[in-house]
Amino acid sequence: MLIEFNVTNYRSFWESQHLRMTASTAAELKESHTFAPASKETLRLLRSAVVYGPNASGKSNLIKALSFMREMVLHSAQGQEGDAIDASPFLFHESGDSLPGEFEVIFIADGVRYQYGFAVNNQRIVHEWLLAYPQSRAQRWFERSWNEKTLAYDWKFSTSFTGTRKLWQEATRANALFLSTAIQLNNEQMKPVFHWFRKISIIPHNAIMHRAFSVEHCQNEAHKQALLELLNAADLSIRDIRCEKKELEKEDLPPGMPRELRDKFLADVSGKKVVRVFLGHQMEDSDAIVWLPLEEESDGTQKLFDYAGPWLDGLKNGRIFMVDELNNSLHPHILRFILGLFHNAALNRENAQLIFTTHDTSLLDQEIMRRDQIWFMEKDRHNGSRLYPLSDFKPRNTEALERGYLQGRYGAIPFIGEVRF
């Protein structure tokens, strides 16, 4: 369960920016849109958050920032000595290249609050830390800092952090995280932290990369029925789903694909089978079913199918979703339906969270979203992205948020100039 995410000096972020999932004390939509985590914490968390802003304001970079952090935690120990790190610092400041990017999350895993972060440049991890709050007082399990004078790391360990610390320390490369390395060497104490990062699901605006997950979901009859129920709840009128395995043929490839590339691709996959998905629709005047290949369905239907498997898995396992441009190809009512899945305490029993970007302003409605769930992104005068909540403006309970946003009351709108030819 995410409490807060902070990022500094990464892509379009120069100064430190914070996304907080803590709920205010406001009573509206409290039972459906917020939850109390199963921990010693007294706070309530939000089930979802939305980020608005003009094109090129940095909304996608917020998702890329958490994705980068996740990849570093899960995979940095698997690299090689000397491998460069794709730190992607802010380029519009002369110090951007010389200063490290910084990433930090505060979250709850297995009933314990943690605070984990690291600072990184293209060569090495500059700073890394982990605090745990099994009780009210913080335990700084470890801290690692690069010392430019000694050209070595300074290490600090808490007595509450146990195990073969010397072994893990010596095995940690300069371009790898201590957390990632220690887990590879069978550290048990930090597993809840590592597994929390595995629960983060990043979905870019092109969700077709997740289609394989939904296809796999259909191999199990119970899972397929759940997926069908979800699709039909969105008014898609699909009677059945069929998956067929077949060898890839040249007819299955894009018609404009160059011949040499097509022949090489077919040779590489020779003998391998691909899965084609067909959706069954009932005919108007009989009980017969017409089967349409998924790729011939509308973009919105394809996108819902691609999302359905990850969503069902995420709701079941309490995942954290970060979705870029969730509104693409989806009707506003379908978007509200998706939000309803996460805001339904009976369906979302494991407290999955959804963080997404969109341009659909119809969600700026206090009957759909709480004021503390709405965030804005815009560029400052130094070309850096600035993230801020609607609550900074203290809008009234009855305020028309959509109209206020489109009128520029909260910022984060494009400035349209005059074109002269």
C-alpha positions in Angstrom: 0.0 0.0 0.0 1.6 3.2 -1.2 1.6 6.2 1.2 4.0 8.5 -0.6 6.3 8.6 -3.6 9.1 11.3 -4.0 11.3 12.0 -7.0 14.1 14.5 -7.6 16.3 15.2 -10.7 14.8 12.7 -13.0 13.8 13.4 -16.6 11.5 16.5 -16.4 11.7 16.7 -12.5 14.3 19.0 -11.1 13.1 19.9 -7.7 11.7 17.3 -5.4 8.0 16.3 -6.2 5.7 14.3 -4.0 2.7 12.2 -4.7 0.8 11.4 -1.5 -1.9 8.7 -1.2 -3.0 9.8 2.4 -6.6 10.7 2.7 -7.7 14.0 4.4 -10.3 14.0 7.2 -13.0 14.9 4.7 -16.1 12.7 5.1 -17.2 12.6 1.4 -16.9 9.1 -0.2 -14.9 8.0 2.8 -16.0 4.4 3.0 -15.7 3.7 -0.8 -12.7 5.8 -1.8 -10.5 5.4 1.2 -9.4 2.5 3.5 -7.6 1.9 6.8 -4.6 -0.3 6.3 -4.2 -3.4 8.4 -1.3 -2.0 10.5 -0.6 0.0 13.6 -1.0 3.2 11.5 -4.0 5.5 12.2 -4.0 7.1 8.8 -6.4 6.3 5.9 -5.2 5.8 2.4 -6.8 6.6 -1.0 -7.8 3.8 -3.3 -7.0 5.9 -6.4 -5.5 9.2 -7.6 -5.6 11.0 -10.9 -3.1 13.4 -12.5 -4.2 16.1 -15.0 -2.0 18.4 -17.0 -1.2 19.5 -20.6 0.8 17.5 -23.0 4.6 17.5 -22.2 4.0 18.6 -18.6 5.6 15.4 -17.2 2.7 13.2 -16.3 4.2 10.2 -18.1 7.5 10.9 -16.4 5.9 10.4 -13.0 5.0 6.8 -14.0 8.5 6.3 -15.6 10.1 7.4 -12.3 8.4 4.8 -10.2 9.0 2.2 -13.0 12.7 3.0 -12.9 12.8 2.6 -9.1 10.9 -0.7 -9.4 13.3 -2.0 -12.1 16.4 -1.0 -10.0 15.1 -2.8 -6.9 14.1 -6.0 -8.8 16.9 -6.3 -11.3 20.0 -4.2 -10.4 21.8 -7.1 -8.7 21.6 -9.1 -11.9 23.8 -6.7 -13.9 27.6 -6.6 -14.4 30.3 -4.5 -12.8 30.7 -1.3 -14.8 27.3 -1.4 -16.5 26.0 2.2 -16.9 22.8 3.2 -15.1 20.1 5.0 -17.1 19.7 7.7 -14.4 18.1 10.2 -16.9 18.8 13.4 -15.0 17.1 16.8 -15.6 18.8 18.4 -18.6 17.6 22.0 -18.3 19.9 22.9 -15.4 23.7 22.9 -15.6 23.9 20.9 -12.4 21.5 18.2 -13.5 24.2 16.0 -14.9 26.5 16.3 -11.9 23.8 15.7 -9.2 22.2 12.3 -8.5 18.6 11.6 -9.1 16.7 10.6 -5.9 13.8 8.3 -5.4 11.9 7.4 -2.2 8.7 5.5 -1.3 6.9 5.3 2.0 4.6 2.3 2.1 3.0 -0.5 4.2 3.8 -4.1 3.6 2.7 -7.0 5.9 1.3 -4.5 8.4 4.7 -2.6 8.8 5.4 0.9 7.5 8.7 1.3 5.5 10.6 4.2 4.1 13.1 3.2 1.3 15.0 5.3 -1.1 18.2 5.8 -3.1 20.1 8.5 -5.0 21.8 7.4 -8.2 23.9 8.8 -11.1 25.0 7.0 -14.3 27.9 5.3 -12.6 26.8 4.3 -9.1 24.4 4.3 -6.2 25.3 7.4 -4.3 23.1 6.9 -1.3 20.6 4.2 -0.2 18.6 3.8 3.0 15.8 1.8 4.6 13.8 2.6 7.7 11.2 0.3 9.2 8.5 1.2 11.7 7.4 -2.1 13.3 6.4 0.0 16.3 6.0 3.8 16.4 9.7 4.6 16.5 11.8 4.3 13.3 14.5 1.6 13.0 17.2 2.6 10.4 18.0 -0.9 9.2 20.8 0.3 6.9 22.3 3.3 5.2 24.9 3.4 2.5 26.7 6.6 1.4 29.4 7.1 -1.2 32.4 9.0 0.3 34.2 11.1 -2.4 37.3 11.5 -0.1 37.9 7.8 0.5 36.3 6.6 -2.8 34.4 4.0 -0.8 31.1 3.5 0.8 30.3 4.4 4.4 27.9 1.9 5.9 25.6 2.0 8.9 23.5 -0.9 10.2 20.9 -1.0 13.0 21.2 -3.8 15.6 17.6 -4.6 14.6 18.9 -5.6 11.1 20.2 -9.1 11.4 21.9 -11.7 9.2 25.2 -11.9 7.3 25.5 -8.2 6.8 29.2 -8.3 5.9 28.6 -10.8 3.1 25.8 -8.7 1.6 27.8 -5.5 1.9 30.9 -6.9 0.1 28.8 -8.5 -2.6 27.0 -5.2 -3.5 28.4 -3.6 -6.6 28.6 0.2 -7.0 25.9 0.0 -9.7 23.6 -2.2 -7.8 21.3 -1.7 -4.8 22.0 -3.3 -1.5 18.4 -4.3 -1.2 18.4 -6.1 -4.5 21.8 -7.8 -3.8 20.9 -8.9 -0.2 17.6 -10.5 -1.5 19.6 -12.4 -4.1 21.7 -13.7 -1.2 18.7 -15.0 0.8 18.1 -12.1 3.1 14.7 -12.8 4.7 14.2 -9.6 6.7 13.8 -7.4 3.7 11.6 -9.7 1.7 8.4 -7.8 2.4 10.0 -4.7 1.0 11.2 -6.5 -2.2 7.9 -8.2 -2.7 6.1 -4.9 -2.3 7.9 -3.6 -5.4 6.9 -6.7 -7.2 3.3 -5.8 -6.6 3.7 -2.5 -8.6 2.1 -2.9 -12.1 3.1 -0.2 -14.6 0.8 0.0 -17.6 1.9 2.4 -20.4 -0.6 4.0 -22.7 -0.1 1.1 -25.1 -1.5 -1.7 -23.0 -1.1 -4.4 -25.7 2.0 -5.6 -23.9 -0.3 -6.9 -21.2 -2.5 -8.9 -23.6 -0.5 -12.1 -22.9 -1.5 -11.9 -19.3 -5.2 -11.7 -20.2 -4.8 -14.5 -22.7 -3.2 -16.7 -20.0 -6.1 -15.8 -17.7 -8.5 -17.3 -20.2 -6.8 -20.7 -20.0 -8.5 -21.3 -16.6 -12.3 -21.6 -16.9 -13.0 -19.8 -13.6 -10.7 -17.0 -14.5 -12.2 -16.8 -18.0 -15.7 -16.5 -16.6 -14.5 -13.7 -14.3 -12.9 -11.9 -17.2 -16.2 -12.3 -19.2 -18.2 -10.9 -16.4 -16.0 -7.9 -16.2 -16.2 -7.2 -19.9 -19.9 -7.6 -20.0 -20.4 -5.4 -17.0 -18.8 -2.8 -19.3 -21.7 -3.4 -21.7 -19.6 -5.2 -24.4 -22.1 -8.1 -25.0 -19.5 -10.8 -25.3 -20.9 -14.4 -24.9 -17.6 -16.3 -24.9 -13.8 -16.1 -25.4 -11.9 -18.6 -27.5 -8.1 -18.9 -27.7 -6.5 -20.8 -30.6 -2.9 -21.8 -30.9 -1.4 -21.8 -34.4 1.9 -21.4 -36.2 2.6 -17.9 -37.3 2.2 -17.4 -41.0 3.1 -14.5 -43.3 -0.6 -13.6 -43.5 -0.5 -12.8 -39.8 2.2 -10.1 -40.2 1.6 -6.5 -41.1 1.1 -6.1 -44.9 3.7 -3.3 -45.2 6.5 -5.3 -43.5 9.7 -5.5 -45.6 10.2 -8.9 -47.2 13.7 -9.5 -45.8 12.5 -8.6 -42.3 9.4 -10.7 -42.7 11.3 -13.8 -43.9 13.9 -13.5 -41.1 11.1 -13.1 -38.5 9.3 -16.2 -39.8 12.5 -18.2 -39.8 13.2 -17.2 -36.2 9.7 -18.3 -35.0 9.5 -21.4 -37.2 7.7 -24.2 -35.3 6.6 -21.9 -32.5 2.9 -21.3 -31.9 1.1 -18.0 -31.2 -2.3 -17.6 -29.6 -5.1 -15.8 -31.4 -8.0 -14.5 -29.4 -11.6 -14.6 -30.7 -14.6 -12.9 -29.0 -18.0 -14.5 -29.4 -21.1 -12.4 -30.1 -24.6 -13.7 -30.3 -26.5 -13.1 -33.5 -29.5 -10.8 -33.5 -32.0 -13.4 -34.7 -30.7 -16.7 -33.4 -28.7 -18.4 -30.6 -25.7 -18.8 -33.0 -22.4 -17.1 -32.0 -20.3 -15.1 -34.4 -16.6 -15.2 -33.6 -14.5 -12.1 -34.3 -10.7 -11.9 -34.0 -9.8 -9.6 -31.2 -7.7 -7.4 -33.5 -10.9 -6.7 -35.5 -12.7 -5.4 -32.4 -12.8 -1.7 -31.6 -9.7 -0.1 -29.9 -11.7 0.3 -26.7 -12.7 -3.4 -26.6 -9.1 -4.4 -27.2 -7.9 -2.1 -24.5 -10.5 -3.5 -22.0 -9.4 -7.0 -22.8 -5.8 -6.2 -22.4 -6.5 -4.5 -19.0 -8.9 -7.2 -17.7 -6.4 -9.9 -16.8 -4.0 -7.5 -14.9 -7.0 -5.8 -13.1 -8.5 -9.1 -11.9 -5.1 -10.3 -10.7 -4.4 -6.9 -9.1 -7.7 -6.7 -7.2 -7.2 -10.2 -5.9 -3.6 -9.5 -4.8 -3.7 -5.9 -3.7 -1.4 -4.5 -6.4 -0.5 -0.9 -7.1 -1.4 0.2 -10.7 0.2 3.1 -12.4 -1.5 3.7 -15.8 -0.6 6.3 -18.4 -3.5 7.9 -20.3 -6.2 5.6 -19.0 -8.8 7.4 -21.0 -7.4 6.4 -24.5 -10.0 4.7 -26.6 -12.4 4.4 -23.6 -15.8 6.0 -23.3 -16.1 8.2 -20.1 -18.7 5.8 -18.7 -16.2 2.9 -19.1 -13.6 5.0 -17.3 -16.0 5.5 -14.4 -16.7 1.8 -14.4 -13.0 1.0 -14.1 -12.7 3.4 -11.1 -15.8 1.8 -9.6 -13.9 -1.5 -9.4 -11.2 0.0 -7.2 -13.7 2.1 -5.2 -15.9 -0.9 -4.4 -14.7 -2.2 -1.0 -16.5 -5.6 -1.6 -14.6 -6.1 -4.9 -11.3 -4.5 -3.8 -10.9 -6.4 -0.5 -7.1 -6.4 -0.7 -7.0 -2.6 -1.1 -5.4 -2.4 -4.6 -4.6 1.2 -5.6 -4.9 2.9 -9.0 -2.9 5.9 -10.0 -3.4 7.2 -13.5 -3.1 10.1 -15.9 -5.9 11.3 -18.1 -7.3 14.2 -20.1 -10.9 13.2 -19.4 -12.1 16.2 -17.4 -15.5 14.5 -16.7 -13.9 12.8 -13.7 -13.5 16.3 -12.1 -16.8 15.7 -10.3 -17.1 15.5 -6.5 -19.6 12.6 -6.8 -16.9 10.6 -8.6 -13.6 11.7 -7.0 -12.7 13.2 -3.7 -10.8 16.4 -3.8 -7.7 14.8 -2.2 -7.5 12.3 -5.1 -7.0 14.9 -7.8 -3.5 16.2 -8.7 -2.1 18.5 -11.4 1.1 18.6 -13.3 2.6 21.6 -15.1 6.0 23.0 -16.1 7.5 25.8 -14.1 9.5 28.7 -15.6 12.7 26.6 -15.5 11.0 23.9 -17.6 10.8 21.5 -14.6 7.6 19.5 -13.9 5.7 20.6 -10.8 3.1 18.2 -9.2 0.5 19.7 -6.8 -2.8 18.6 -5.4 -6.2 20.2 -5.9 -6.5 20.5 -2.1 -3.9 23.4 -2.3 -6.8 25.5 -3.6 -9.2 24.6 -0.9 -12.2 24.2 -3.2 -15.7 24.2 -1.7 -17.8 21.1 -1.4 -20.1 22.4 -4.0 -17.5 23.8 -6.4 -17.8 22.8 -10.1 -14.3 21.3 -10.5 -14.4 20.6 -14.2 -15.5 24.1 -15.1 -12.9 25.6 -12.7 -10.1 23.5 -14.2 -11.0 24.3 -17.8 -11.2 28.0 -16.9 -7.7 27.8 -15.6 -8.5 28.2 -11.9 -6.1 25.4 -10.9 -3.5 25.8 -13.6 -2.1 22.8 -15.5 -3.8 23.7 -18.8 -2.1 24.4 -22.1 -1.7 27.9 -23.3 -3.0 28.0 -26.9 -1.3 30.7 -29.0 -2.4 32.3 -32.3 -1.1 30.7 -35.5 -0.2 33.1 -38.3 0.9 31.8 -41.7 
